Amino acid sequence: MRLRALTLCGAALLVVGCSTTMEGSPTVSSTEPSALFNPCDIPDDALRAAGVDPGTEKVGIAGTGFEGWEICSWEAEWYFLGVLTSHNTFDDLRRNSELANFRDVAAGSREGFTAVNVGRDDSTCNFGFAVEGGTVVVNMATKYLISKPEEPCETVVKRVEDLDTQLPR
């Protein structure tokens, strides 16, 4: 459990790094934001096809939810895979100071970017893309002391391709 919490720390930084501070007086909006896609609703067969074990599903990060985000993660043999959704804009995501080494990349039908967590260049990768009403981030973090058969960004792009039809547009 401690290992899982340490590896998902990068995902927590991703979420915290996307929070925004607003100045001025609050106003009432006439439109409610649409409900966020819940990644825990991805079917088990799709998760297995993406190489993760549906039985390892965890909601939130280390059991903690974050307001404005839907987060679900699973384990594979040598990494953890998380899917995070929020109403943050794609530009908000690109401005996240906890991410570095941005590269524009296509995965399946998705145009987005890969980026690593600051300070964890060789053990994490995120694929972020815009959807109607917000963004989706697919995050992967390697397990410590287990060899990596490929680079994390190669893996996360493949997982986005595997899950493409299950993710919102």
KAURSUL-V242006 format. One record per backbone hydrogen bond with DSSP energy under -0.5 kcal/mol. NH is the residue of the N-H (numbers start at 1). CO is the residue of the C=O. Records with the same first field share a line. If there is no record, write none. Layout:
NH=CO, CO
This chain:
5=1
6=2
7=3
8=4
9=5, 6
10=7
12=8
13=9
14=10
15=11
16=12
17=13
18=14, 15
19=16
39=37
41=38
42=39
47=43
48=44
49=45
50=46
51=48
52=47
53=75
54=52
56=53
57=54
58=73
60=71
61=64
62=60
64=61
69=66
70=85
72=83
73=58
74=81
75=53
76=79
80=141
81=74
82=139
83=72
84=137
85=70
86=135
87=68
93=89
94=90
95=91
96=93
99=96
100=116
103=114
105=112
107=110
110=107
112=105, 110
113=128
114=103
115=126
116=100
118=98
120=117
123=120
124=120
125=140
126=115
127=138
128=113, 126
129=136
130=111
131=134
134=131
135=86
136=129
137=84
138=127
139=82, 137
140=125
141=80
142=123
143=78
146=143
149=147
154=151
155=151
156=152
157=153
158=154
159=155
160=156
161=157
162=158
163=159
164=160, 161
166=163
167=163, 164
